[in-house]
Amino acid sequence: MWAYGISGDYPILLVRIATEEGMEVIQELLRAHAYWRKRGLKIDLVIVNQRQDGYNQELRDQILRLLALMHSEIWLNQRGGIFILNADQLNEADRILLETAARVVLDTSADQTGDAAQLDAPHRQAEPLPLFAPERPIVVEDEKPLPPVGRPTGLAFDNELGGFSSDGREYVIYIDPEKQPPAPWINVVANPEFGFLVSESGSGTTWALNSGENRLTPWSNDPVT
């Protein structure tokens, strides 16, 4: 949506307008947008002009005059502001993207009864979950700690936390329960199809193809937990 100046960082309210009769709804939404701004709530108000070629400029001019009248023109094409798009300039993919990303989609056409009625449309009720029936508690015996592993010897440039192996191909860090490294460290092992990482605290995650978009196991950066 960056091509239209819309970052997608804030909730999007999308409204479609095709005739002058919809200007009343636009005015109502501009008042709501001003109210939200004063309360610190940032919303991208996207107005899609659906007027056919040759007439869309006239309707766009009316919207711009209304913006000036309501002192909202300074928010035109600003983040958390107001955007006016012509439907004939949107390809099918961009139109679907905008309508999918929008939290609310309103239509000012004559067969609609106003934005309030559209927002009050009945919502699908969530089906109640079955009552929780607790079973017998599971008793987990205390796990016995693993026997301590002896600290490796013969490390080059040993600084009491770690050092280089004798062949110089790896850096060995020894974690002692009583002595932690001064800063966290993470090992990343990956190829183009799969990867994983593990940290000195034992936390880690795995992913396929993309570590940010396709994680296979959860990952938390909370140093306390």
MDAnalysis code that builds the backbone (N, CA, C; Angstrom):
import MDAnalysis as mda
import numpy as np

u = mda.Universe.empty(675, n_residues=225, atom_resindex=np.repeat(np.arange(225), 3), trajectory=True)
u.add_TopologyAttr("name", ["N", "CA", "C"] * 225)
u.add_TopologyAttr("resid", np.arange(1, 226))
u.add_TopologyAttr("resname", ["MET", "TRP", "ALA", "TYR", "GLY", "ILE", "SER", "GLY", "ASP", "TYR", "PRO", "ILE", "LEU", "LEU", "VAL", "ARG", "ILE", "ALA", "THR", "GLU", "GLU", "GLY", "MET", "GLU", "VAL", "ILE", "GLN", "GLU", "LEU", "LEU", "ARG", "ALA", "HIS", "ALA", "TYR", "TRP", "ARG", "LYS", "ARG", "GLY", "LEU", "LYS", "ILE", "ASP", "LEU", "VAL", "ILE", "VAL", "ASN", "GLN", "ARG", "GLN", "ASP", "GLY", "TYR", "ASN", "GLN", "GLU", "LEU", "ARG", "ASP", "GLN", "ILE", "LEU", "ARG", "LEU", "LEU", "ALA", "LEU", "MET", "HIS", "SER", "GLU", "ILE", "TRP", "LEU", "ASN", "GLN", "ARG", "GLY", "GLY", "ILE", "PHE", "ILE", "LEU", "ASN", "ALA", "ASP", "GLN", "LEU", "ASN", "GLU", "ALA", "ASP", "ARG", "ILE", "LEU", "LEU", "GLU", "THR", "ALA", "ALA", "ARG", "VAL", "VAL", "LEU", "ASP", "THR", "SER", "ALA", "ASP", "GLN", "THR", "GLY", "ASP", "ALA", "ALA", "GLN", "LEU", "ASP", "ALA", "PRO", "HIS", "ARG", "GLN", "ALA", "GLU", "PRO", "LEU", "PRO", "LEU", "PHE", "ALA", "PRO", "GLU", "ARG", "PRO", "ILE", "VAL", "VAL", "GLU", "ASP", "GLU", "LYS", "PRO", "LEU", "PRO", "PRO", "VAL", "GLY", "ARG", "PRO", "THR", "GLY", "LEU", "ALA", "PHE", "ASP", "ASN", "GLU", "LEU", "GLY", "GLY", "PHE", "SER", "SER", "ASP", "GLY", "ARG", "GLU", "TYR", "VAL", "ILE", "TYR", "ILE", "ASP", "PRO", "GLU", "LYS", "GLN", "PRO", "PRO", "ALA", "PRO", "TRP", "ILE", "ASN", "VAL", "VAL", "ALA", "ASN", "PRO", "GLU", "PHE", "GLY", "PHE", "LEU", "VAL", "SER", "GLU", "SER", "GLY", "SER", "GLY", "THR", "THR", "TRP", "ALA", "LEU", "ASN", "SER", "GLY", "GLU", "ASN", "ARG", "LEU", "THR", "PRO", "TRP", "SER", "ASN", "ASP", "PRO", "VAL", "THR"])
u.atoms.positions = np.array([
    [0.811, -1.224, 0.000],
    [0.000, 0.000, 0.000],
    [0.840, 1.267, 0.000],
    [2.167, 1.082, 0.063],
    [3.043, 2.253, 0.080],
    [2.892, 3.087, -1.191],
    [2.516, 2.449, -2.294],
    [2.367, 3.198, -3.544],
    [1.319, 4.301, -3.427],
    [0.402, 4.160, -2.487],
    [-0.630, 5.173, -2.274],
    [-0.366, 5.994, -1.014],
    [0.817, 5.842, -0.441],
    [1.179, 6.613, 0.740],
    [0.638, 6.048, 2.034],
    [0.027, 4.863, 1.997],
    [-0.577, 4.258, 3.186],
    [0.398, 3.241, 3.754],
    [0.834, 3.478, 4.975],
    [1.850, 2.608, 5.570],
    [1.272, 1.303, 6.084],
    [0.008, 1.326, 6.527],
    [-0.571, 0.144, 7.145],
    [-0.216, -0.001, 8.610],
    [0.499, 0.991, 9.168],
    [0.873, 0.926, 10.582],
    [-0.322, 1.185, 11.498],
    [-1.322, 1.897, 10.989],
    [-2.487, 2.238, 11.806],
    [-3.730, 1.565, 11.228],
    [-4.767, 1.377, 12.047],
    [-6.011, 0.799, 11.530],
    [-6.560, 1.633, 10.369],
    [-7.125, 0.948, 9.388],
    [-7.648, 1.607, 8.191],
    [-9.171, 1.572, 8.216],
    [-9.784, 2.739, 8.032],
    [-11.223, 2.837, 7.833],
    [-11.433, 3.215, 6.375],
    [-11.994, 2.300, 5.608],
    [-12.175, 2.490, 4.171],
    [-13.631, 2.836, 3.890],
    [-13.853, 3.911, 3.149],
    [-15.217, 4.314, 2.793],
    [-15.282, 4.533, 1.291],
    [-16.310, 3.993, 0.654],
    [-16.511, 4.138, -0.784],
    [-17.613, 5.153, -1.039],
    [-17.390, 6.044, -2.003],
    [-18.372, 7.058, -2.347],
    [-18.462, 7.166, -3.866],
    [-19.704, 7.284, -4.386],
    [-19.910, 7.359, -5.828],
    [-20.784, 8.544, -6.229],
    [-21.543, 9.103, -5.282],
    [-22.447, 10.210, -5.593],
    [-22.353, 11.276, -4.517],
    [-22.924, 12.460, -4.850],
    [-22.925, 13.565, -3.889],
    [-23.729, 13.235, -2.643],
    [-24.678, 12.307, -2.760],
    [-25.486, 11.949, -1.600],
    [-24.642, 11.352, -0.475],
    [-23.474, 10.833, -0.835],
    [-22.617, 10.251, 0.186],
    [-21.775, 11.256, 0.939],
    [-21.823, 12.529, 0.572],
    [-21.005, 13.536, 1.231],
    [-21.369, 13.705, 2.708],
    [-22.630, 13.452, 3.034],
    [-23.041, 13.581, 4.436],
    [-22.307, 12.555, 5.303],
    [-22.159, 11.337, 4.771],
    [-21.424, 10.313, 5.516],
    [-19.943, 10.684, 5.614],
    [-19.376, 11.220, 4.520],
    [-17.978, 11.653, 4.549],
    [-17.770, 12.714, 5.616],
    [-18.701, 13.677, 5.697],
    [-18.589, 14.734, 6.706],
    [-18.637, 14.147, 8.111],
    [-19.503, 13.177, 8.309],
    [-19.609, 12.540, 9.626],
    [-18.314, 11.817, 9.978],
    [-17.715, 11.156, 8.992],
    [-16.465, 10.444, 9.254],
    [-15.317, 11.402, 9.502],
    [-15.314, 12.552, 8.824],
    [-14.264, 13.540, 9.074],
    [-14.367, 14.089, 10.489],
    [-15.584, 14.283, 10.969],
    [-15.751, 14.730, 12.357],
    [-15.245, 13.656, 13.320],
    [-15.557, 12.393, 13.014],
    [-15.079, 11.305, 13.869],
    [-13.554, 11.226, 13.843],
    [-12.978, 11.427, 12.662],
    [-11.515, 11.364, 12.540],
    [-10.855, 12.470, 13.362],
    [-11.428, 13.673, 13.329],
    [-10.900, 14.778, 14.135],
    [-11.013, 14.461, 15.626],
    [-12.119, 13.855, 16.012],
    [-12.314, 13.487, 17.415],
    [-11.280, 12.459, 17.846],
    [-11.046, 11.465, 16.997],
    [-10.054, 10.433, 17.336],
    [-8.666, 11.037, 17.466],
    [-8.324, 11.953, 16.569],
    [-6.993, 12.578, 16.640],
    [-6.799, 13.293, 17.961],
    [-7.826, 14.019, 18.399],
    [-7.719, 14.754, 19.659],
    [-7.554, 13.811, 20.849],
    [-8.032, 12.597, 20.698],
    [-7.907, 11.621, 21.783],
    [-6.676, 10.745, 21.634],
    [-5.817, 11.070, 20.657],
    [-4.587, 10.327, 20.471],
    [-4.744, 9.007, 19.748],
    [-5.900, 8.783, 19.118],
    [-6.133, 7.543, 18.373],
    [-5.868, 7.801, 16.892],
    [-4.877, 7.130, 16.338],
    [-4.486, 7.360, 14.948],
    [-5.155, 6.332, 14.038],
    [-5.883, 6.853, 13.053],
    [-6.621, 6.033, 12.093],
    [-6.329, 6.561, 10.692],
    [-6.074, 5.669, 9.750],
    [-5.967, 6.065, 8.345],
    [-7.358, 5.999, 7.726],
    [-7.911, 7.175, 7.415],
    [-9.217, 7.255, 6.763],
    [-8.989, 7.280, 5.257],
    [-9.386, 6.219, 4.570],
    [-9.174, 6.082, 3.137],
    [-10.517, 6.244, 2.429],
    [-10.626, 7.284, 1.590],
    [-11.850, 7.551, 0.834],
    [-11.613, 7.121, -0.609],
    [-12.395, 6.164, -1.087],
    [-12.271, 5.663, -2.454],
    [-13.383, 6.277, -3.294],
    [-12.990, 7.114, -4.254],
    [-13.930, 7.785, -5.150],
    [-14.278, 6.851, -6.298],
    [-15.525, 6.386, -6.335],
    [-15.946, 5.417, -7.340],
    [-16.680, 6.060, -8.521],
    [-16.680, 7.378, -8.571],
    [-17.342, 8.055, -9.689],
    [-16.658, 7.689, -10.994],
    [-17.426, 7.518, -12.059],
    [-16.890, 7.120, -13.346],
    [-15.990, 8.201, -13.931],
    [-15.152, 7.811, -14.901],
    [-14.249, 8.741, -15.562],
    [-15.006, 9.936, -16.115],
    [-14.403, 11.099, -15.989],
    [-15.011, 12.324, -16.495],
    [-15.772, 13.075, -15.433],
    [-16.216, 12.379, -14.378],
    [-16.964, 13.034, -13.317],
    [-16.271, 12.898, -11.957],
    [-15.271, 12.036, -11.873],
    [-14.665, 11.790, -10.566],
    [-13.940, 13.015, -10.028],
    [-13.424, 13.866, -10.943],
    [-12.711, 15.054, -10.481],
    [-13.651, 16.009, -9.752],
    [-14.876, 16.101, -10.235],
    [-15.854, 16.981, -9.587],
    [-16.153, 16.515, -8.173],
    [-16.350, 15.212, -7.996],
    [-16.626, 14.690, -6.661],
    [-15.397, 14.822, -5.772],
    [-14.224, 14.622, -6.337],
    [-12.991, 14.778, -5.557],
    [-12.855, 16.227, -5.085],
    [-13.186, 17.186, -5.966],
    [-13.112, 18.593, -5.564],
    [-14.056, 18.888, -4.414],
    [-15.229, 18.277, -4.421],
    [-16.162, 18.484, -3.314],
    [-15.592, 17.937, -2.007],
    [-14.943, 16.796, -2.083],
    [-14.343, 16.231, -0.876],
    [-13.220, 17.127, -0.363],
    [-12.407, 17.663, -1.281],
    [-11.322, 18.547, -0.875],
    [-11.857, 19.829, -0.256],
    [-12.944, 20.370, -0.811],
    [-13.544, 21.577, -0.222],
    [-14.076, 21.286, 1.175],
    [-14.644, 20.099, 1.353],
    [-15.145, 19.726, 2.678],
    [-13.984, 19.589, 3.669],
    [-12.859, 19.047, 3.213],
    [-11.686, 18.958, 4.072],
    [-11.225, 20.340, 4.522],
    [-11.182, 21.281, 3.581],
    [-10.753, 22.641, 3.920],
    [-11.744, 23.288, 4.879],
    [-13.033, 23.061, 4.661],
    [-14.055, 23.659, 5.517],
    [-13.949, 23.149, 6.946],
    [-13.538, 21.885, 7.102],
    [-13.445, 21.286, 8.433],
    [-12.014, 21.338, 8.981],
    [-11.136, 22.112, 8.311],
    [-9.750, 22.312, 8.749],
    [-9.008, 20.979, 8.897],
    [-9.271, 20.070, 7.977],
    [-8.617, 18.764, 8.004],
    [-7.690, 18.559, 6.823],
    [-7.512, 19.597, 5.984],
    [-6.706, 19.407, 4.782],
    [-5.235, 19.161, 5.107],
    [-4.773, 19.615, 6.301],
    [-3.369, 19.398, 6.655],
    [-3.076, 17.921, 6.909],
    [-4.127, 17.106, 7.085],
    [-3.943, 15.687, 7.336],
    [-4.036, 14.854, 6.067],
    [-4.135, 15.540, 4.918],
    [-4.236, 14.824, 3.656],
    [-2.904, 14.142, 3.334],
    [-2.961, 12.852, 3.069],
    [-1.784, 12.044, 2.703],
    [-0.724, 12.031, 3.798],
    [-1.159, 12.083, 5.044],
    [-0.257, 11.998, 6.187],
    [-0.521, 10.688, 6.934],
    [0.505, 10.174, 7.604],
    [0.317, 8.967, 8.407],
    [-0.689, 9.236, 9.509],
    [-1.667, 8.344, 9.621],
    [-2.736, 8.575, 10.564],
    [-3.684, 9.661, 10.087],
    [-3.684, 9.933, 8.780],
    [-4.484, 11.027, 8.232],
    [-5.544, 10.541, 7.264],
    [-5.711, 11.308, 6.181],
    [-6.808, 11.099, 5.240],
    [-6.230, 10.895, 3.845],
    [-6.746, 9.905, 3.141],
    [-6.273, 9.579, 1.798],
    [-7.473, 9.508, 0.856],
    [-7.339, 10.126, -0.313],
    [-8.398, 10.097, -1.327],
    [-7.850, 9.355, -2.541],
    [-8.489, 8.245, -2.893],
    [-8.058, 7.434, -4.020],
    [-9.187, 7.326, -5.036],
    [-8.831, 7.314, -6.308],
    [-9.801, 7.101, -7.377],
    [-9.867, 5.615, -7.693],
    [-11.080, 5.071, -7.722],
    [-11.244, 3.640, -7.945],
    [-10.699, 3.211, -9.298],
    [-10.790, 4.092, -10.312],
    [-10.316, 3.698, -11.643],
    [-8.796, 3.638, -11.724],
    [-8.114, 4.128, -10.702],
    [-6.653, 4.039, -10.662],
    [-6.164, 2.850, -9.846],
    [-7.088, 2.108, -9.241],
    [-6.740, 0.937, -8.447],
    [-6.906, -0.313, -9.302],
    [-5.869, -1.120, -9.382],
    [-6.057, -2.405, -10.053],
    [-6.750, -3.367, -9.102],
    [-7.137, -4.504, -9.611],
    [-7.930, -5.446, -8.826],
    [-7.169, -5.930, -7.587],
    [-5.878, -6.176, -7.738],
    [-5.089, -6.666, -6.602],
    [-5.007, -5.615, -5.498],
    [-4.804, -4.341, -5.884],
    [-4.714, -3.281, -4.876],
    [-6.057, -3.076, -4.183],
    [-7.140, -3.183, -4.935],
    [-8.462, -3.018, -4.328],
    [-8.722, -4.109, -3.293],
    [-8.392, -5.338, -3.644],
    [-8.589, -6.444, -2.704],
    [-7.692, -6.269, -1.484],
    [-6.457, -5.803, -1.714],
    [-5.533, -5.592, -0.603],
    [-6.074, -4.548, 0.371],
    [-6.567, -3.429, -0.146],
    [-7.094, -2.371, 0.717],
    [-8.303, -2.856, 1.507],
    [-9.220, -3.526, 0.834],
    [-10.426, -3.984, 1.520],
    [-10.107, -5.078, 2.536],
    [-9.078, -5.857, 2.273],
    [-8.694, -6.898, 3.224],
    [-7.986, -6.305, 4.439],
    [-7.137, -5.310, 4.198],
    [-6.378, -4.711, 5.296],
    [-7.233, -3.792, 6.158],
    [-8.320, -3.261, 5.614],
    [-9.152, -2.307, 6.354],
    [-9.866, -3.006, 7.510],
    [-9.888, -2.321, 8.662],
    [-10.635, -2.842, 9.807],
    [-12.138, -2.653, 9.601],
    [-12.511, -1.564, 8.926],
    [-13.927, -1.265, 8.665],
    [-14.050, -0.814, 7.221],
    [-15.064, -1.322, 6.503],
    [-15.361, -0.903, 5.133],
    [-16.791, -0.402, 5.097],
    [-16.971, 0.869, 4.723],
    [-18.294, 1.485, 4.641],
    [-18.594, 1.852, 3.194],
    [-19.891, 1.899, 2.860],
    [-20.332, 2.251, 1.524],
    [-21.398, 3.331, 1.646],
    [-21.228, 4.421, 0.913],
    [-22.170, 5.541, 0.991],
    [-23.218, 5.490, -0.107],
    [-23.332, 4.377, -0.820],
    [-24.303, 4.298, -1.912],
    [-25.720, 4.425, -1.375],
    [-26.650, 4.739, -2.272],
    [-28.019, 5.080, -1.873],
    [-28.741, 3.922, -1.204],
    [-28.332, 2.674, -1.489],
    [-29.045, 1.542, -0.902],
    [-28.579, 1.229, 0.506],
    [-27.595, 2.002, 0.989],
    [-27.141, 1.831, 2.367],
    [-27.882, 2.826, 3.247],
    [-27.930, 2.554, 4.544],
    [-28.683, 3.399, 5.469],
    [-27.785, 4.200, 6.382],
    [-26.558, 4.462, 5.962],
    [-25.663, 5.255, 6.785],
    [-24.635, 4.402, 7.486],
    [-23.567, 5.057, 7.908],
    [-22.468, 4.305, 8.494],
    [-22.833, 3.691, 9.835],
    [-23.673, 4.374, 10.616],
    [-24.040, 3.828, 11.915],
    [-24.779, 2.505, 11.757],
    [-25.701, 2.453, 10.784],
    [-26.456, 1.218, 10.567],
    [-25.528, 0.107, 10.084],
    [-24.549, 0.461, 9.253],
    [-23.629, -0.560, 8.774],
    [-22.774, -1.110, 9.917],
    [-22.356, -0.220, 10.819],
    [-21.553, -0.665, 11.954],
    [-22.374, -1.487, 12.933],
    [-23.704, -1.231, 12.971],
    [-24.578, -1.967, 13.881],
    [-25.088, -3.263, 13.283],
    [-24.578, -3.643, 12.110],
    [-25.026, -4.893, 11.490],
    [-24.748, -6.057, 12.430],
    [-25.633, -7.045, 12.447],
    [-25.444, -8.172, 13.386],
    [-24.142, -8.905, 13.119],
    [-23.468, -9.247, 14.188],
    [-22.208, -9.977, 14.097],
    [-22.459, -11.454, 14.387],
    [-21.634, -12.281, 13.835],
    [-21.737, -13.714, 14.071],
    [-21.325, -14.010, 15.504],
    [-22.211, -14.639, 16.233],
    [-21.938, -14.943, 17.625],
    [-20.937, -16.090, 17.733],
    [-20.005, -15.920, 18.629],
    [-19.020, -16.976, 18.851],
    [-19.675, -18.149, 19.564],
    [-19.377, -19.352, 19.115],
    [-19.943, -20.528, 19.740],
    [-19.259, -20.762, 21.086],
    [-20.065, -20.992, 22.122],
    [-19.455, -21.188, 23.454],
    [-18.635, -22.467, 23.499],
    [-17.545, -22.388, 24.224],
    [-16.694, -23.549, 24.409],
    [-17.291, -24.462, 25.480],
    [-17.038, -25.748, 25.416],
    [-17.555, -26.648, 26.455],
    [-16.941, -26.313, 27.804],
    [-17.701, -26.608, 28.863],
    [-17.212, -26.345, 30.204],
    [-15.956, -27.168, 30.469],
    [-15.032, -26.545, 31.192],
    [-13.775, -27.217, 31.509],
    [-14.006, -28.268, 32.589],
    [-13.627, -29.472, 32.281],
    [-13.761, -30.565, 33.241],
    [-12.367, -31.023, 33.642],
    [-11.877, -30.589, 34.792],
    [-10.509, -30.953, 35.183],
    [-10.401, -32.449, 35.458],
    [-9.284, -33.012, 35.029],
    [-8.999, -34.408, 35.317],
    [-8.073, -34.491, 36.523],
    [-7.634, -35.685, 36.809],
    [-6.723, -35.855, 37.940],
    [-5.430, -35.096, 37.687],
    [-4.895, -34.436, 38.688],
    [-3.652, -33.683, 38.474],
    [-2.513, -34.605, 38.087],
    [-1.691, -34.120, 37.210],
    [-0.527, -34.876, 36.762],
    [0.648, -34.532, 37.677],
    [1.182, -35.532, 38.305],
    [2.310, -35.334, 39.214],
    [3.597, -35.562, 38.430],
    [4.408, -34.555, 38.362],
    [5.676, -34.652, 37.657],
    [6.793, -34.715, 38.688],
    [7.533, -35.785, 38.629],
    [8.643, -35.913, 39.560],
    [9.745, -34.925, 39.202],
    [10.392, -34.439, 40.220],
    [11.492, -33.502, 40.001],
    [12.579, -34.166, 39.168],
    [12.938, -33.471, 38.092],
    [13.982, -34.016, 37.241],
    [15.340, -33.860, 37.931],
    [16.115, -34.914, 37.838],
    [17.444, -34.851, 38.411],
    [18.362, -34.057, 37.483],
    [19.122, -33.153, 38.035],
    [20.007, -32.357, 37.175],
    [21.057, -33.226, 36.504],
    [21.415, -32.822, 35.302],
    [22.459, -33.546, 34.588],
    [23.798, -33.382, 35.300],
    [24.609, -34.379, 35.238],
    [25.930, -34.238, 35.875],
    [26.723, -33.135, 35.186],
    [27.494, -32.386, 35.946],
    [28.251, -31.290, 35.347],
    [29.272, -31.782, 34.327],
    [29.433, -31.030, 33.285],
    [30.418, -31.339, 32.254],
    [31.696, -30.593, 32.587],
    [32.778, -31.288, 32.542],
    [34.041, -30.651, 32.880],
    [34.395, -29.549, 31.909],
    [35.016, -28.509, 32.442],
    [35.391, -27.374, 31.593],
    [36.482, -27.809, 30.630],
    [36.337, -27.479, 29.336],
    [37.374, -27.870, 28.368],
    [38.697, -27.186, 28.690],
    [39.741, -27.894, 28.396],
    [41.084, -27.367, 28.646],
    [41.800, -27.153, 27.320],
    [42.909, -26.467, 27.378],
    [43.729, -26.265, 26.198],
    [43.147, -25.266, 25.211],
    [42.283, -24.336, 25.694],
    [41.705, -23.326, 24.807],
    [42.692, -22.186, 24.600],
    [42.804, -21.757, 23.383],
    [43.689, -20.628, 23.090],
    [43.000, -19.320, 23.452],
    [43.785, -18.384, 24.037],
    [43.268, -17.085, 24.460],
    [42.096, -17.253, 25.429],
    [42.254, -18.165, 26.353],
    [41.204, -18.448, 27.329],
    [41.001, -17.222, 28.220],
    [39.752, -16.778, 28.378],
    [39.450, -15.620, 29.229],
    [38.545, -16.012, 30.391],
    [38.544, -17.293, 30.750],
    [37.744, -17.869, 31.830],
    [36.278, -18.057, 31.435],
    [35.874, -17.529, 30.302],
    [34.534, -17.782, 29.783],
    [34.580, -18.673, 28.553],
    [35.656, -18.595, 27.819],
    [35.787, -19.393, 26.623],
    [37.078, -19.092, 25.903],
    [37.276, -19.796, 24.810],
    [38.479, -19.595, 24.021],
    [38.400, -20.397, 22.737],
    [39.423, -20.231, 21.894],
    [39.465, -20.943, 20.618],
    [39.918, -22.384, 20.821],
    [39.301, -23.283, 20.054],
    [39.721, -24.687, 20.101],
    [41.131, -24.819, 19.540],
    [41.737, -25.971, 19.798],
    [43.136, -26.154, 19.407],
    [43.330, -26.058, 17.899],
    [42.317, -26.475, 17.109],
    [42.459, -26.376, 15.662],
    [42.056, -25.012, 15.125],
    [41.554, -24.119, 16.005],
    [41.195, -22.768, 15.591],
    [39.932, -22.664, 14.765],
    [39.142, -23.726, 14.695],
    [37.956, -23.716, 13.845],
    [36.690, -23.302, 14.587],
    [36.744, -23.225, 15.903],
    [35.542, -22.842, 16.646],
    [35.933, -22.138, 17.943],
    [34.973, -21.376, 18.449],
    [35.156, -20.695, 19.728],
    [34.261, -21.390, 20.746],
    [34.850, -21.896, 21.800],
    [34.151, -22.698, 22.798],
    [33.841, -21.814, 24.006],
    [32.554, -21.755, 24.389],
    [32.144, -21.006, 25.573],
    [31.631, -21.995, 26.607],
    [32.135, -21.899, 27.813],
    [31.724, -22.789, 28.893],
    [30.820, -22.009, 29.838],
    [29.576, -22.482, 30.019],
    [28.612, -21.812, 30.886],
    [28.595, -22.512, 32.235],
    [28.913, -21.787, 33.247],
    [28.898, -22.310, 34.608],
    [27.708, -21.717, 35.339],
    [26.983, -22.504, 36.138],
    [25.815, -21.957, 36.841],
    [26.128, -20.743, 37.695],
    [27.355, -20.647, 38.160],
    [27.725, -19.544, 39.026],
    [28.350, -18.378, 38.273],
    [28.577, -18.552, 36.979],
    [29.265, -17.494, 36.241],
    [28.714, -17.432, 34.824],
    [27.992, -16.385, 34.532],
    [27.399, -16.198, 33.221],
    [28.235, -15.208, 32.403],
    [28.161, -15.273, 31.089],
    [28.901, -14.306, 30.264],
    [28.366, -12.893, 30.473],
    [29.167, -11.872, 30.235],
    [28.741, -10.487, 30.492],
    [27.632, -10.015, 29.565],
    [27.430, -10.673, 28.440],
    [26.367, -10.287, 27.504],
    [25.810, -11.547, 26.865],
    [24.535, -11.526, 26.456],
    [23.967, -12.727, 25.812],
    [24.658, -13.017, 24.491],
    [24.636, -14.282, 24.090],
    [25.142, -14.649, 22.778],
    [24.214, -15.669, 22.161],
    [24.161, -15.685, 20.865],
    [23.260, -16.579, 20.128],
    [24.020, -17.185, 18.955],
    [23.852, -18.461, 18.775],
    [24.399, -19.146, 17.609],
    [23.289, -19.358, 16.583],
    [23.551, -18.998, 15.345],
    [22.591, -19.167, 14.257],
    [23.158, -20.181, 13.272],
    [22.362, -21.202, 12.971],
    [22.729, -22.221, 11.989],
    [21.605, -22.270, 10.960],
    [21.921, -21.991, 9.697],
    [20.846, -21.905, 8.711],
    [21.377, -22.171, 7.320],
    [20.457, -22.611, 6.458],
    [20.700, -22.665, 5.026],
    [19.484, -22.022, 4.346],
    [19.426, -21.946, 3.044],
    [18.291, -21.244, 2.414],
    [16.922, -21.842, 2.714],
    [16.841, -23.103, 3.137],
    [15.544, -23.733, 3.357],
    [15.151, -23.839, 4.831],
    [16.115, -23.906, 5.733],
    [15.797, -24.187, 7.130],
    [16.861, -23.574, 8.025],
    [16.466, -23.247, 9.255],
    [17.445, -22.705, 10.182],
    [16.985, -22.821, 11.619],
    [17.928, -22.666, 12.536],
    [17.594, -22.640, 13.956],
    [18.639, -21.780, 14.668],
    [18.302, -21.352, 15.868],
    [19.254, -20.627, 16.698],
    [19.113, -21.098, 18.127],
    [20.163, -20.953, 18.873],
    [20.175, -21.329, 20.278],
    [21.012, -20.305, 21.024],
    [20.578, -19.969, 22.233],
    [21.279, -18.956, 23.010],
    [21.966, -19.588, 24.210],
    [22.743, -18.772, 24.915],
    [23.479, -19.285, 26.067],
    [22.539, -19.673, 27.206],
    [21.305, -19.178, 27.209],
    [20.349, -19.523, 28.256],
    [19.556, -20.777, 27.927],
    [19.781, -21.344, 26.743],
    [19.068, -22.550, 26.353],
    [17.846, -22.290, 25.498],
    [17.459, -21.034, 25.317],
    [16.298, -20.745, 24.479],
    [16.692, -20.791, 23.013],
    [15.710, -20.980, 22.160],
    [15.990, -21.054, 20.735],
    [14.712, -21.156, 19.930],
    [14.857, -21.187, 18.626],
    [13.702, -21.303, 17.743],
    [14.146, -21.912, 16.426],
    [13.169, -22.423, 15.677],
    [13.441, -22.983, 14.358],
    [12.507, -22.327, 13.351],
    [12.915, -22.331, 12.090],
    [12.086, -21.734, 11.047],
    [12.355, -22.420, 9.712],
    [11.447, -22.171, 8.781],
    [11.606, -22.660, 7.414],
    [11.554, -21.465, 6.466],
    [12.560, -21.329, 5.636],
    [12.644, -20.297, 4.591],
    [12.837, -18.891, 5.139],
    [11.970, -18.456, 6.082],
    [12.029, -17.076, 6.562],
    [11.865, -17.074, 8.069],
    [12.869, -16.564, 8.788],
    [12.844, -16.623, 10.250],
    [11.802, -15.703, 10.856],
    [11.414, -14.647, 10.134],
    [10.423, -13.727, 10.686],
    [9.001, -14.104, 10.346],
    [8.779, -14.731, 9.189],
    [7.428, -14.982, 8.715],
    [7.000, -16.444, 8.838],
    [7.928, -17.353, 9.058],
    [7.556, -18.769, 9.035],
    [8.266, -19.536, 10.141],
    [8.049, -19.097, 11.376],
    [8.650, -19.796, 12.509],
    [7.918, -21.106, 12.762],
    [8.674, -22.108, 13.144],
    [8.098, -23.403, 13.476],
    [7.945, -23.583, 14.980],
    [8.763, -22.905, 15.754],
    [8.656, -22.938, 17.209],
    [8.710, -21.508, 17.726],
    [8.095, -21.239, 18.869],
    [8.036, -19.854, 19.367],
    [9.394, -19.331, 19.788],
    [9.475, -18.011, 19.878],
    [10.713, -17.345, 20.273],
    [10.360, -16.120, 21.094],
    [11.066, -15.917, 22.200],
    [10.840, -14.757, 23.052],
    [12.172, -14.081, 23.342],
    [12.147, -12.753, 23.304],
    [13.345, -11.979, 23.618],
    [13.326, -11.462, 25.058],
    [12.441, -11.998, 25.874],
    [12.333, -11.540, 27.251],
    [13.505, -12.091, 28.047],
    [14.443, -11.233, 28.478],
    [15.633, -11.754, 29.176],
    [15.316, -12.304, 30.562],
    [14.182, -11.910, 31.137],
    [13.860, -12.393, 32.482],
    [13.421, -13.846, 32.417],
    [12.478, -14.135, 31.513],
    [11.989, -15.514, 31.431],
    [12.989, -16.414, 30.730],
])
